[in-house]
Structure formats: structure tokens, C-alpha cells
Amino acid sequence: MKNLIPERVPLSLYIHFPWCEKKCPYCDFNIDTNKKDGDEESLVKAILKDLDMSHDYIADRKFTSVYFGGGTPSLISPKIIEQIANKLKKLNLVEDNCEVSFELNPKEVDKNYLGDLIDIGINRVSIGIQSFDQDILNTLERNHGSRDAINALEVVSGFKSIDTTIDLIYGNMEQTLKSFVTDINKFCSFNIDHLSLYQLTIEPNTIFYKKELIMPEDTLIESMEIAAKEILNKNNLYQYEVSSWAKKGSQSRHNMNYWMYGDYLGLGPGAHSKITMKNSITRMIKLKKVGSYINNPSKTVNTSITPETYDLDLAMNLLRIKDGVSFEDLTSKNIYLSESFLRKLKKGVNESLLEKGGIKATNMGYKFLNDTVNIFN
């Protein structure tokens, strides 16, 4: 690899709070359900220490976006979040008009908590609703009900200074097309500008993986996807990434930085980073256990992106973008295309999986995205 200029690579910040009330049976994130008194204070000290020790990774850049994720960040006191916000401000690490996102569980969405977050500087919230159907929520073993979901959106709608996105899951066990369409229509009725729409997948190391679940047929999944596109497009929401739909100008800048192969610094237990240095690109993972991270917040497990793995690593991200990426955009963001990448790109064009003139999957290539990405393996 060559032409690596770290200061020209956009940088985002992700902060992971691992605690949840319970572990959802489909979740494979790094979570902890055993938060004790004093744990929040110990963790924030470690996160702030980690930030101080990340000077070389930041490399005189400012964060273009900040994302508080989890776990369930809304279980954390706003005073803890404020300590981090104040530290970032003191170090002058945040760009003007930075997108600052915060994940919320519907149960914790109330006027006072949300007001405190806005005062701290949060300007975008992501609410994990998953479904408005109580039967589906029961199947997913969520710790909130359909009434909590409606209440959360009613509360958020009262704050005009904050952008909102919600998560919905489809392809659930026993889910019908009618139930799914009702979910999409309910979402649209709140006039929210962004939707993260995920197909339920049963990952290893999840509770669901150990059960013999009856999942919907592929034909039903396809019907759900067709219905979602029709309804969302009628409401001026368009797919811009595999799992993301938005009105014009409301795309998540934080997520787009991931897919545009930008850098991101992850702080907190199990947080992931991708960092460009002058001679390398490295993916890093923090220690996953809360106590281990608190004791050694700078320790990471590293994977170097080599010339042999670079093409696939790049394609796995860029090809998620529905409208593709122009060569001009790649040049402006200092994204290097190797000779081998360009050869594979031409192969994809010949196989009708990729379009000419940039990095973009055809309709068929996007439908079978795994096959398209594997061209670059």
C-alpha cells in the first residue's frame, strides 16, 4: 500500500458503554448485565485515560462525528456523558457542526433525560424500537413494550433541535407481512428522517443460536423488502446503505464515514478502531471485559491490513453504499486503489455485478452483495 496520508483521512469517535438490563437473545454485541455502584465512574476515568493515550492515532485531526453506543448508553447518568463531552471540548477535538449521536432504549426516553443530553451537546438519537408489535417484541424478548416505543417517539418529537433515527428488525420468527407493513407505516406516521432496518440474523454466540428456530421463508423476506421499499419511497425515504434509509440530507455521517473507509477511534470495553498511520492501516479491538479494560484501557488486539487483504477490506465497506462512490470522491478522500483492486473491479463489471465509472454494485450485484464483495477476495 502507498499514498497513506493520515491527516487527510476523516476520523470519527465511538464510545462503548457495555451495560444492559438483560441480554437480548439475538444480540452478539459486547455487553454486561452486572453494573455495580461506582462502575460508571471507574469506566469513564478509563475512557478519558484511553483518549489521552490515543494522541498518535488521532494525529492532529478532529472528530467529524461522535457516537455513544452500547450496550444501553441510556442507562448511564448524563453527568458521565458530560465529563466526556467536556474533555473533548477542552482538547479541541471536535469539528464545528459535529454529528453527536446517542443510542437510547425506549424505556429510558423521557423529557428530562433527553433535555440533559441536548444540553451536553447530543444532536442525534438512535432509538432501538425493533418493532411496534407487542407479539414480535415478546418473541425477541425485548425489555420494552409497544407502548414504550410510541411514548419514546412522542417525547422525541417534542424536541425540534435533535435528529432522530430508529431501529426496526424484520424477518422475525412468526412475523407476518401484515405485521411488518404495519411497523413500516407506523414509523412513517411519525415523520422521522432516518430508519435503520435490519434483517434478523442468528449469529453464533447468541442465545437464539442454541435454539431450533423456525425462520421465515426467503420468499416472505423478499416480500417484506419489496413492501418496505415501496412504502418508504412514497414517504421520501430512500436506501443509501444496506441497512439504512433516509430523507435527503439526513444520512448518518458517522455510519457513512465507516463505509467510506474513514478512520474511527473506539473507546470502551470491546470497542473497535480503524486507524491509518503513515505506513499502515490497522484494525484494533479493546479488551472486552469491563474490569480488564478499566485496568488497561490502551491494550488492543490488532490486525494489520496487508496488501493481500486490503482489496477485500476496502470493498466490504465501499460496496455497502447504494449509490456507489465516484473515483473523484475516492481521490478527494485519499483512498488508494491498488492495481489488483482495479483488475477485480473490471472483472465485476464483466460479470454484470459492478457498474463502470466508479465503485458501485448493479441492481443484481447489490441483491447478491456477498458474491459481489467476494470478487475482491
Secondary structure, DSSP 8 states (H G I E B T S, - for coil): -----GGGS-EEEEEEE-B-SS--TT--S--BS---TTHHHHHHHHHHHHHHTTHHHHTT--EEEEEEEES-GGGS-HHHHHHHHHHHHHTT-EEEEEEEEEEE-GGG--HHHHHHHHHHT--EEEEEEE-S-HHHHHHHT-SS-HHHHHHHHHHHTT-TTSEEEEEEEES-TT--HHHHHHHHHHHHHTT-SEEEEEE----TTSTGGGS------HHHHHHHHHHHHHHHHHTT-EEEETTEEE-TT---HHHHHHHTT-EEEEESTT-EEEEEETTEEEEEEE-SSHHHHHH-TT-EEEEE--HHHHHHHHHHHHTTBTT-EEHHHHHHTT----HHHHHHHHHHHHTTSB-SSEE-B-HHHHHTHHHHHGGG-
